[in-house]
Amino acid sequence: MFLVRLKVAAAALLKGMTTEFLLLRCYPVQAGQTILVHAAAGGVGTLLVQWAKLIGATVIGTVGSQEKAQLARSFGCDHVILYREEDVAKRVRELTGGAGVPVAYDSVGKDTFEGTLASLAKRGLFVSYGNASGQVPPFAPLRLTQGGSLYMTRPTLFDYVATTDELDASAGALFALISQGKLKVEIGQTFALADARQAHEALEGRATIGASLLLP
């Protein structure tokens, strides 16, 4: 049991605190809002889906396979888009009555940039917090105007836990939900430390689900 708890703590800390600041402080999601979460079956994605549902939001998630779609739904994702088969922005517009979403959380980067931008409502916020497929390409700020006076941010956790009080509050909020059984940490795969390269290749190839752990 101790080993299980240790694995959960290892898998949850960085991803869970990232989820906390993204949903509660970077953009404070409100009950009744509809949000877009890319990589909804990933380590942060599964936590974003669950936590957003606890807040009372409707979640549109994107995934790369039917297996991942099933996992995302099991964590509460209301609508799942298979990004390899569907036009993400078009589907988001359909699901929101043409309005788009007020915030989109994008950990993928280059491959999803255009779709994310086109999915936002007027004055919507593009939260780019990862670059699994490569960095977002350079673009003219005028694109934000043309999209409806959009905003974009590229945050990192460490700027949101810059003080001891912030760190304690973030970790406390995360582990309170875990201890109450309201937040499940999905450990999709483990790798031996000697296989670290294989683990990175799996992450880069978007072949993982949930969190990944390196074990000594």
N, C-alpha and C positions, 0 to 999 in steps of 0.2 A: 504493500500500500504506500509506503514511504517513497519507493521508486516511482510509482505512478504519479504521486503528487509532485515529485521533483520534476518529472517530465512535463507535467502540465504547467508548472511555474516557469520552466525554461521556455516552453512554447508560447506562453501567454504574455510574458513581461513586455517585450518590445512591441509586439503586434497589438496587444491589448491596450497599452498606453497610447500607441499611435491612434487606435480606434477612438479612445476617449477624447483626445484633443481634436481629432477631425470632426467628430459629431457634436461635441459640447462646446468647443471654444473656437476652432478655426471658422466653422460655420455652425452656429447653434441651431440644429434641426428642431423643428417644432412638430407637434402632433398634427396630423392631417396633411402634412406636406408629402409630395412625391419626390423621391431622390433617385439618382442613377449611381450604381456601384459597379464599376468594371471589375473583372476577375472575382466574381461573387463567390466562387468556390475555393478561393485561395485562403491563405492564412489570415490576412487582414480582412479579406472580403467576407468570410463566414462570420467574423466577429462584427463587422459593420452591419451586416444584414440583421443579426440578432439584436444588437444594441439599438439600431434604428427602429426595429419593431417594438422594443420595450418603450421607446419614446412615443410611439404611436404613428410613425411615418409609414407610407407606402413605398416599397422598395422595388425598383426595376434593376435587375442584375444582368450582366453579360457574362457568358461562359463560352468555352470552346468545344464542348461535346455534350452528348445526351447524358453521359454519366455525371458530368459536372452540373448539368442542369438539374438532375434529380437531387444531387447533394444540396445545391443552393435552395431548392424548394423545401427540402427537409429542415432547413434552418429558418424558414419563414419568408423567403423571397416571394413576393406577390406575382411578379412577372419576370420571366427569364427569356433573354434574347440570345440566340446562338449567333455570335458575331461573324462566324465563318459562312453562315448561310443567309443571314438577314442584314438589311440596311438598318444599322442601329438607330441613327437619327430619325429615319422615317418611322420606325416602330415606336420610338419614344414619343414622337408627335402624335401618333395614333392613340397611344395609351393615355395621353394627357390632353386629349381634345384639341390638339394643335398648339397648346401653350408652351410645351417644353418643361424642363425641370428647373427649380431655383438653384440647385447645386448638383454637381457631378463629381464623384470621387474617382480619379483615374491613376492607377498605379502602373499602367502598361506603357504609356509614353507615345512613341512615334507612331505605332500602328493604329492607335485609337484617337489620336489628336483631332482629326477632322470630324469624326463622328461625335466626339464629345462636344466640340465647339458648336456643332449644328443641333445638338440636343438641348441646349440651354434656353430657358425663358429670358425675356427681357430683364436686364440687370442681374442675370444669373451669374453664379460663381463657378469657375473651373478650378477645381482643386487637384493639381498635378503633384502627387506625392511619391511617385516612383517612375522608373523607366525600364521595365522588364524587356521591352522590345527595342530599346534605344532611346536616346534623348529626343524630346520634342524639337522639331526643326525650327530654325529662326523664322519669325513671322512679323509682319508690320503691325504695330499697335492699332492701326486703322481697322484691322479685322475685328477687333473687339467692338468698335463703334458700329460697324456694319452688321454685327450679330445681334445688336440691341443693347448697346451700352453695357457690355459684359465686363466682368472682373476675372482676373486670373491670379492665382497664388501658387508658389512652389514651396510649401512649408516643410520643415523637418522637426521631428519630435524634440530634439535637444533644445530648440529655442522655446518650446512650450513647457519644458521642465527645467528652466534655467535657474530656479531657486529651489531650496529645500522644501519650502511650503508647496510649491507647484508640483514637485516630484512626489511628495507624500500624498497630496490630494489626488493626483492622477492614479498612482498605484493603489491608493485606498479605494477609489471608486471602482477600479477594475476588479480587485480581489474581493470586494464586497459582493459584486454580482456573481462571481464564480462560486464563492462560499455559499451563497443563497440558492445555487442551482439554476440561476437565471441566464447564465452565459456558459455555453459549452465550448471548450477548446478542442478543435478537431486536429489531431495529429495524423496526417495522412500517410506519411512515410518516414522512416528512419534510415540513416546511413552510418556506416562505421566511419570514424574520423579519417581512416586511411583512404576512404572513398569520397573525400571532400570534392574532388574534381567532378565526379559523377553527380553529386548533389547539385553543384552549380550548373552543370549542363542540363539537368532536369528542370531546374528553376528557369534557366534561360529559354529552354524549349517549351515552357509553360505546360509541362507534363506532370505537374504535381497537383495535389488537392490538399486543402487545409495547410497546416504548418508542417515544416520539415525539421528534423532534429539530427544533429551529428552526435553520435555516441562514442565515447572513448573505448 
